[in-house]
Amino acid sequence: MTKIDNDPNLSDDERKVLVRSLRKLEHMEQYIFNTLHMKKIYGDVFVKQFLSSLELNKA
């Protein structure tokens, strides 16, 4: 979450949505994402950051 907080490319609203989205997935082992739909709604920067955050959180 520190990386998200310090990312200058994200607006406050994008940051809030990103944190909420990641918290929903905390206890899930698998999930399928429709990245094209996410890009339409949130934009490319948000989707890149979201997927990058998932990679960092892998155990």
C-alpha distance (Angstrom), angle and dihedral (degrees) to the residues before:
residue distance angle dihedral
M1 . . .
T2 3.81 . .
K3 3.80 90.5 .
I4 3.80 89.7 52.8
D5 3.80 92.3 49.4
N6 3.80 91.7 52.1
D7 3.81 98.7 44.3
P8 3.82 108.8 114.5
N9 3.83 91.6 -165.3
L10 3.80 93.0 68.6
S11 3.78 124.3 80.5
D12 3.80 119.4 -139.7
D13 3.80 90.4 -102.9
E14 3.81 92.5 50.2
R15 3.79 90.2 48.3
K16 3.82 91.9 52.4
V17 3.80 92.9 48.9
L18 3.80 91.4 46.3
V19 3.80 93.1 51.5
R20 3.82 91.6 46.7
S21 3.80 91.5 48.5
L22 3.80 92.7 50.0
R23 3.80 93.3 46.9
K24 3.81 90.5 54.3
L25 3.80 88.7 58.1
E26 3.83 97.9 46.7
H27 3.78 96.1 103.2
M28 3.79 98.8 34.9
E29 3.78 121.6 101.5
Q30 3.81 95.6 -161.9
Y31 3.76 137.5 17.1
I32 3.82 135.6 168.7
F33 3.80 118.3 -137.9
N34 3.78 128.2 -156.9
T35 3.79 94.9 -146.1
L36 3.81 94.4 179.8
H37 3.81 90.1 57.4
M38 3.81 91.0 45.5
K39 3.82 90.1 51.9
K40 3.82 91.3 52.3
I41 3.80 91.4 51.8
Y42 3.81 103.7 34.9
G43 3.81 106.3 16.1
D44 3.79 134.8 -120.3
V45 3.81 97.9 -71.7
F46 3.79 92.2 54.7
V47 3.82 93.8 48.1
K48 3.81 92.5 48.1
Q49 3.81 90.9 50.1
F50 3.80 91.9 45.3
L51 3.80 93.7 52.2
S52 3.79 91.3 42.7
S53 3.80 89.9 53.2
L54 3.79 90.8 52.2
E55 3.80 90.8 53.7
L56 3.81 91.1 52.0
N57 3.79 92.0 51.0
K58 3.82 95.6 53.9
A59 3.77 113.1 121.2
